[in-house]
């Protein structure tokens, strides 16, 4: 676990020179294009096309490119601290660079066609916060806002322009922080858009105050400062909603919005699970609730945990009657040998993986479905087989094929799945101390068989997960009051 944690944040091992060169070239190319957009805005505004090859203009262009190069290098180093198990830093770099290019291109286009202060500078931070990490999104917004508006202050020294830039700078940073906080709170894209509109209107007073503090008394100028600010926010959110699905597809990243859509009971695969394996569906819902709580407790992606739990046993629809939660009196395992029984049981992980891949479910969820039992043995049938023969039984033949969980979410699903099933079967959750020992033994059993050796989860996080389950499970299976049937009084 320690080694994987070091590799994740890039503190162990050296990065090959070829990869370093590719990263530098990506950053340099992005910096040159960003500098081009800045110079293009200046040339357009002052009709300097005749001087585009002027030495002074070329030096200014290179200085802008150098500035952007330094900013991008800084931003790239902050991706080291991004919490994203399933994404390489090269992909993060690609998302950051493309987000910045889209933001500056749109800002230049709308700035030239309509007004400089309608520029959608929030776009980059929203994309980075959604696709990479929220903290990196905030850093991105600070860099984008400062570079965009401060460069305009350098180029144009008019009082009104200065006031507009200060107002836009402050508004963009404030709104971006609130919008990034709302990304995880909004279950649908429409709800997020509405929140963006409300925030845009609600913060329109900031540039108006800046105008008044700057000594600008023209009411039209003051009012339009607020109007442009609100429109810029709404435009940023609108472009975000348009470009996000494309970025999701290009970089194969699954956002909170995508996860919320997958958890909808309108999903074809979940409908199939409800119809053909209702007991498994009910089990998956409970595991989803537990996994969501555990993920929240260790600051992991709660939406991903919930979605992964909903689909982790999808393979059971192939032969639902072989799983106890779907049986109605008859148990087919009574009529077959243990070897056949265990083959039917363990096949659900590969069957589920194949179904999810064919159904277009994200790879991260399909992988968790394949990993959620790791290489653990199916002890019931192993012991049953050992009772039928005096010869030794190969434990591997009665074990799941793996792989083991490779992410923290995968480990959470494995633990929540085991604890939920065992608690329901044993019913050992009324005495707090006994139940804690029970849960601890289940988690320790996974640790003793090295089921978490391939994922970066820590002992402290496992302890937090244990505490969360000890508190949550009894509340889900609490004892109900028994009511006596009384005869109606005559």
VOGU-3710 file (C-alpha; in Angstrom, 3 decimals, decimal comma):
1> xxxxxxxxxx> 0,000/0,000/0,000  2,873/2,374/0,837  4,615/1,885/-2,490  1,480/2,510/-4,501  0,805/5,686/-2,503  4,259/7,009/-3,364  3,850/6,172/-7,019  0,487/7,892/-7,103  1,868/11,272/-6,078  5,032/10,842/-8,112
11> xxxxxxxxxx> 7,583/10,687/-5,284  9,053/7,303/-6,199  11,017/6,563/-9,317  12,215/8,953/-12,057  10,154/10,117/-15,009  11,672/9,075/-18,368  13,270/11,900/-20,357  10,936/11,203/-23,296  7,870/11,890/-21,148  9,442/15,036/-19,658
21> xxxxxxxxxx> 10,217/16,336/-23,148  6,664/15,614/-24,322  5,218/17,462/-21,338  7,468/20,481/-21,879  6,563/20,626/-25,574  2,860/20,441/-24,696  3,199/23,283/-22,204  5,346/25,355/-24,567  2,910/24,914/-27,451  -0,003/25,906/-25,240
31> xxxxxxxxxx> 1,895/28,958/-23,961  2,612/30,129/-27,526  -1,035/29,814/-28,557  -2,208/31,664/-25,438  0,286/34,454/-26,118  -1,012/34,597/-29,690  -4,567/35,181/-28,450  -3,388/38,009/-26,200  -1,451/39,677/-29,013  -4,309/39,100/-31,431
41> xxxxxxxxxx> -6,640/40,993/-29,110  -4,166/43,869/-28,935  -3,617/43,943/-32,677  -7,343/43,872/-33,381  -8,047/46,636/-30,934  -5,334/49,010/-32,167  -5,216/47,965/-35,829  -1,580/47,007/-35,542  -1,654/44,327/-38,222  0,866/46,341/-40,207
51> xxxxxxxxxx> 3,312/45,932/-37,317  2,731/42,223/-36,717  6,259/41,400/-37,846  7,753/44,301/-35,953  10,701/43,268/-33,725  9,239/45,041/-30,706  5,918/43,264/-31,192  7,669/39,905/-31,601  9,632/40,427/-28,363  6,416/41,320/-26,564
61> xxxxxxxxxx> 4,817/38,144/-27,938  7,719/36,011/-26,675  7,522/37,645/-23,246  3,820/36,830/-23,052  4,616/33,242/-24,088  7,290/33,029/-21,369  4,791/34,303/-18,799  2,231/31,669/-19,806  4,919/28,974/-19,817  5,782/29,758/-16,184
71> xxxxxxxxxx> 2,103/29,821/-15,200  1,445/26,487/-16,919  4,493/24,874/-15,326  3,228/26,040/-11,946  -0,246/24,698/-12,674  1,159/21,360/-13,847  3,104/20,907/-10,608  -0,090/21,423/-8,616  -1,616/18,387/-10,385  0,733/16,251/-8,286
81> xxxxxxxxxx> -1,668/16,761/-5,402  -4,834/15,954/-7,346  -6,984/13,190/-5,830  -7,626/11,061/-8,875  -6,756/7,359/-8,739  -7,676/6,556/-12,338  -5,925/9,388/-14,195  -2,307/9,876/-15,227  -0,656/13,258/-14,919  -0,221/13,371/-18,682
91> xxxxxxxxxx> -3,980/13,196/-19,093  -4,376/15,880/-16,417  -1,942/18,066/-18,341  -3,923/17,536/-21,528  -7,164/18,538/-19,784  -5,586/21,655/-18,264  -3,992/22,807/-21,517  -7,085/22,193/-23,642  -9,289/23,912/-21,045  -7,061/26,989/-21,091
101> xxxxxxxxxx> -6,972/27,075/-24,889  -10,760/26,832/-25,131  -11,184/29,546/-22,494  -8,816/32,008/-24,147  -10,203/31,280/-27,620  -13,781/31,885/-26,460  -12,732/34,926/-24,436  -11,024/36,443/-27,454  -13,985/35,671/-29,735  -16,668/37,086/-27,437
111> xxxxxxxxxx> -14,430/39,958/-26,361  -13,952/41,049/-29,952  -17,492/40,404/-31,144  -19,388/41,825/-28,157  -17,460/43,174/-25,175  -14,190/42,428/-23,404  -15,963/41,841/-20,097  -18,298/39,171/-21,391  -15,296/36,827/-21,600  -16,109/33,308/-20,218
121> xxxxxxxxxx> -12,999/33,054/-18,035  -14,743/30,657/-15,640  -14,774/27,929/-18,282  -11,257/26,571/-17,613  -11,666/26,309/-13,850  -15,035/24,569/-14,110  -13,670/22,002/-16,573  -10,526/21,342/-14,533  -12,459/21,141/-11,241  -14,904/18,638/-12,737
131> xxxxxxxxxx> -12,480/16,499/-14,725  -9,346/16,637/-12,554  -9,710/18,036/-9,029  -11,563/20,867/-7,302  -8,473/22,346/-5,663  -6,670/22,402/-8,998  -9,768/24,091/-10,437  -9,482/26,937/-7,928  -5,773/27,369/-8,699  -6,608/27,358/-12,424
141> xxxxxxxxxx> -9,155/30,133/-11,959  -6,714/32,304/-10,031  -4,110/31,883/-12,778  -6,548/32,427/-15,654  -8,283/35,438/-14,107  -5,050/37,137/-13,138  -3,310/36,498/-16,433  -6,305/37,540/-18,553  -7,401/40,671/-16,747  -4,012/41,843/-15,471
151> xxxxxxxxxx> -2,611/41,671/-18,993  -5,484/43,878/-20,097  -4,561/46,322/-17,339  -1,005/46,413/-18,669  -2,152/46,994/-22,232  -4,828/49,583/-21,460  -4,367/52,253/-18,807  -7,731/53,990/-19,032  -9,511/54,443/-15,647  -12,754/52,833/-16,821
161> xxxxxxxxxx> -10,874/49,891/-18,307  -8,859/49,511/-15,102  -12,022/49,511/-13,028  -13,696/46,992/-15,353  -10,713/44,665/-15,100  -10,521/44,801/-11,309  -14,262/44,154/-11,039  -14,147/41,265/-13,506  -11,085/39,785/-11,812  -12,657/39,750/-8,358
171> xxxxxxxxxx> -16,018/38,517/-9,626  -14,528/35,661/-11,641  -12,483/34,396/-8,689  -15,373/34,630/-6,210  -17,932/33,027/-8,536  -15,533/30,241/-9,572  -14,968/29,216/-5,949  -18,709/28,984/-5,295  -19,386/27,185/-8,583  -16,650/24,640/-7,922
181> xxxxxxxxxx> -18,129/23,979/-4,480  -21,524/23,411/-6,121  -20,237/20,847/-8,641  -20,508/18,018/-6,121  -23,804/19,300/-4,758  -25,693/19,422/-8,047  -27,193/16,135/-9,146  -28,108/17,298/-12,663  -26,624/19,563/-15,303  -29,794/21,674/-15,410
191> xxxxxxxxxx> -29,650/22,320/-11,661  -26,011/23,381/-11,961  -26,877/25,774/-14,811  -29,643/27,377/-12,772  -27,261/27,792/-9,832  -24,747/29,444/-12,162  -27,375/31,914/-13,345  -28,341/32,769/-9,756  -24,690/33,278/-8,779  -24,060/35,453/-11,838
201> xxxxxxxxxx> -26,948/37,754/-10,987  -26,138/37,680/-7,275  -22,537/38,831/-7,773  -23,277/41,503/-10,386  -23,003/44,156/-7,674  -19,231/43,581/-7,271  -18,077/45,357/-10,460  -20,688/48,046/-9,802  -19,119/48,728/-6,387  -15,638/48,770/-7,946
211> xxxxxxxxxx> -16,832/51,366/-10,487  -18,244/53,607/-7,793  -15,107/53,223/-5,646  -13,014/54,238/-8,689  -14,897/57,506/-8,959  -16,989/56,533/-11,977  -20,343/58,283/-11,627  -21,914/57,572/-15,004  -24,932/55,399/-14,103  -24,994/53,604/-17,450
221> xxxxxxxxxx> -21,353/52,543/-17,144  -21,882/51,361/-13,565  -25,015/49,406/-14,473  -23,482/47,785/-17,556  -20,514/46,641/-15,490  -22,907/44,482/-13,474  -24,776/43,325/-16,582  -21,603/42,212/-18,377  -20,455/40,388/-15,255  -23,711/38,401/-14,971
231> xxxxxxxxxx> -23,702/37,577/-18,688  -20,064/36,403/-18,487  -20,914/33,972/-15,701  -23,951/32,593/-17,532  -21,946/32,303/-20,754  -19,175/30,424/-18,931  -21,643/27,934/-17,459  -23,385/27,485/-20,833  -20,100/26,781/-22,628  -19,129/24,442/-19,795
241> xxxxxxxxxx> -22,273/22,385/-20,309  -21,590/22,191/-24,050  -17,895/21,295/-23,830  -18,005/19,008/-20,767  -19,545/15,974/-22,554  -16,926/16,327/-25,305  -14,109/16,491/-22,750  -15,598/13,504/-20,911  -15,502/11,524/-24,156  -12,046/12,633/-25,339
251> xxxxxxxxxx> -10,276/12,069/-22,023  -12,531/9,210/-20,831  -13,308/10,900/-17,521  -16,478/10,295/-15,558  -17,963/13,331/-13,851  -20,408/13,687/-10,965  -23,136/14,391/-13,504  -22,414/11,170/-15,386  -22,390/9,201/-12,128  -25,742/10,689/-11,082
261> xxxxxxxxxx> -27,236/9,706/-14,448  -25,962/6,132/-14,012  -27,620/5,896/-10,583  -31,007/6,761/-12,047  -33,437/3,843/-11,981  -34,170/4,680/-15,611  -30,851/3,053/-16,534  -31,577/0,017/-18,778  -29,162/-2,222/-16,880  -30,626/-1,307/-13,493
271> xxxxxxxxxx> -34,106/-1,979/-14,867  -32,867/-5,401/-15,952  -31,435/-6,023/-12,484  -34,710/-5,043/-10,813  -36,702/-7,357/-13,054  -34,470/-10,439/-13,122  -32,642/-10,308/-9,774  -34,691/-8,169/-7,340  -32,907/-9,526/-4,275  -29,545/-8,565/-5,742
281> xxxxxxxxxx> -30,902/-5,143/-6,639  -31,997/-4,531/-3,050  -28,590/-5,681/-1,808  -26,889/-3,311/-4,286  -28,948/-0,348/-3,072  -27,899/-0,971/0,530  -24,259/-1,439/-0,468  -24,565/1,831/-2,414  -25,690/3,695/0,695  -22,903/2,175/2,779
291> xxxxxxxxxx> -20,255/2,805/0,129  -21,365/6,425/-0,224  -20,979/6,971/3,531  -17,559/5,300/3,583  -16,316/7,299/0,593  -17,456/10,531/2,218  -15,689/9,568/5,455  -12,298/9,243/3,717  -12,876/12,123/1,233  -13,312/9,955/-1,848
301> xxxxxxxxxx> -15,784/10,369/-4,721  -19,176/9,568/-3,198  -21,050/9,540/-6,509  -18,589/7,076/-8,026  -18,804/4,850/-4,937  -22,591/4,812/-5,132  -22,675/4,102/-8,867  -20,050/1,345/-8,592  -22,066/-0,313/-5,806  -25,263/-0,219/-7,855
311> xxxxxxxxxx> -23,583/-2,137/-10,696  -21,080/-4,338/-8,844  -23,272/-7,487/-8,914  -24,760/-6,987/-12,386  -23,406/-10,374/-13,481  -25,884/-12,148/-11,197  -28,689/-11,539/-13,715  -27,182/-14,360/-15,780  -28,128/-16,979/-13,181  -30,003/-15,143/-10,403
321> xxxxxxxxxx> -31,435/-18,304/-8,800  -27,943/-19,433/-7,760  -27,637/-16,515/-5,322  -29,424/-16,758/-1,994  -30,918/-13,266/-2,051  -32,929/-14,199/-5,166  -34,055/-17,668/-4,052  -37,666/-18,389/-3,127  -37,538/-21,661/-1,227  -35,623/-23,787/-3,726
331> xxxxxxxxxx> -31,801/-23,815/-3,661  -30,281/-25,310/-6,861  -26,968/-25,843/-5,069  -28,582/-28,731/-3,194  -28,649/-30,738/-6,430  -25,143/-30,077/-7,797  -21,582/-30,755/-6,636  -19,533/-27,977/-4,943  -17,243/-27,559/-7,964  -20,192/-26,670/-10,198
341> xxxxxxxxxx> -21,723/-24,459/-7,512  -18,579/-22,408/-7,058  -18,140/-21,995/-10,813  -21,656/-20,534/-11,017  -20,942/-18,198/-8,115  -17,567/-16,824/-9,206  -18,648/-16,406/-12,839  -20,786/-13,383/-11,907  -17,750/-11,070/-11,696  -16,593/-11,715/-15,269
351> xxxxxxxxxx> -20,172/-11,834/-16,567  -20,868/-8,481/-14,907  -17,705/-6,950/-16,345  -18,647/-8,033/-19,856  -22,233/-6,786/-19,490  -21,104/-3,393/-18,231  -18,552/-2,992/-21,016  -21,142/-3,946/-23,624  -23,654/-1,542/-22,027  -21,332/1,454/-22,312
361> xxxxxxxxxx> -20,812/1,762/-18,543  -17,524/3,573/-17,687  -14,418/1,414/-17,345  -13,847/2,404/-13,730  -17,213/0,891/-12,727  -16,781/-2,210/-14,894  -13,334/-2,760/-13,363  -14,727/-2,550/-9,833  -17,364/-5,146/-10,740  -14,526/-7,440/-11,815
371> xxxxxxxxxx> -12,416/-6,696/-8,720  -14,910/-6,531/-5,869  -14,200/-10,091/-4,646  -10,489/-9,944/-5,449  -8,944/-13,408/-5,091  -10,923/-14,449/-2,003  -12,107/-18,061/-1,692  -15,779/-19,059/-1,577  -15,364/-20,751/1,787  -18,817/-22,343/2,036
381> xxxxxxxxxx> -18,293/-24,521/-1,026  -14,604/-25,021/-0,258  -15,464/-26,529/3,123  -18,323/-28,480/1,566  -15,960/-30,001/-0,986  -13,433/-30,843/1,721  -16,163/-32,698/3,582  -16,861/-34,888/0,539  -13,313/-36,171/0,097  -10,287/-37,134/2,125
391> xxxxxxxxxx> -7,985/-35,784/-0,569  -6,683/-32,232/-0,489  -8,777/-29,660/-2,316  -7,082/-26,951/-4,382  -8,096/-23,655/-2,766  -7,444/-21,709/-5,965  -10,195/-23,617/-7,768  -12,651/-22,335/-5,159  -11,416/-18,703/-5,292  -12,383/-15,710/-7,397
401> xxxxxxxxxx> -10,003/-15,060/-10,299  -9,241/-11,425/-9,413  -7,779/-8,944/-9,949  -7,703/-7,393/-6,504  -9,128/-3,881/-5,996  -6,874/-1,269/-7,579  -8,532/1,876/-6,219  -9,817/3,058/-2,860  -13,363/2,991/-4,218  -12,829/-0,634/-5,238
411> xxxxxxxxxx> -11,677/-1,466/-1,706  -14,728/0,308/-0,252  -17,079/-1,736/-2,455  -15,368/-4,984/-1,430  -15,712/-4,161/2,276  -19,263/-2,767/2,113  -20,419/-5,753/0,031  -18,929/-8,249/2,501  -20,198/-6,492/5,629  -23,725/-6,017/4,261
421> xxxxxxxxxx> -24,090/-9,647/3,168  -22,575/-11,060/6,367  -24,645/-8,782/8,624  -27,855/-9,741/6,860  -26,994/-13,444/7,095  -25,786/-13,519/10,694  -27,877/-10,707/12,168  -25,072/-9,931/14,625  -25,542/-6,176/14,967  -27,606/-5,481/18,081
431> xxxxxxxxxx> -24,704/-5,436/20,573  -22,316/-2,574/19,583  -19,136/-4,221/20,876  -19,908/-7,600/19,342  -20,783/-5,974/16,033  -17,566/-3,948/15,995  -15,556/-7,134/16,533  -17,583/-8,775/13,781  -16,891/-5,985/11,252  -13,234/-5,794/12,285
441> xxxxxxxxxx> -12,829/-9,537/11,688  -14,303/-9,212/8,199  -11,952/-6,380/7,233  -8,973/-8,098/8,850  -9,798/-11,226/6,861  -9,420/-9,230/3,649  -6,153/-7,732/4,877  -4,759/-11,109/5,906  -5,289/-12,402/2,357  -3,613/-9,275/0,910
451> xxxxxxxxxx> -6,744/-8,089/-0,900  -5,665/-4,421/-0,552  -2,087/-4,863/-1,715  -2,770/-3,365/-5,151  -4,608/-0,209/-4,044  -3,394/2,927/-2,194  -5,759/2,665/0,774  -4,131/3,215/4,189  -4,628/1,528/7,563  -6,068/4,755/8,922
461> xxxxxxxxxx> -8,652/4,867/6,134  -9,589/1,238/6,766  -10,130/2,131/10,418  -12,374/5,049/9,415  -14,356/2,772/7,099  -14,782/0,278/9,947  -16,100/3,020/12,250  -18,509/4,215/9,557  -19,932/0,742/8,948  -20,232/-0,025/12,670
471> xxxxxxxxxx> -22,390/3,074/13,016  -24,368/2,775/9,770  -25,287/-0,913/9,431  -27,275/-1,306/12,686  -29,399/1,715/11,759  -30,286/0,013/8,471  -31,226/-3,260/10,160  -32,659/-1,889/13,389  -35,112/-4,020/15,317  -38,730/-3,020/14,803
481> xxxxxxxxxx> -41,405/-2,962/17,504  -43,606/-6,027/17,436  -47,268/-5,199/17,476  -49,793/-7,710/18,874  -52,980/-8,392/17,012  -55,891/-7,348/19,166  -59,446/-8,338/18,573  -61,736/-5,475/17,960  -63,832/-4,584/20,947  -67,470/-5,253/20,491
//
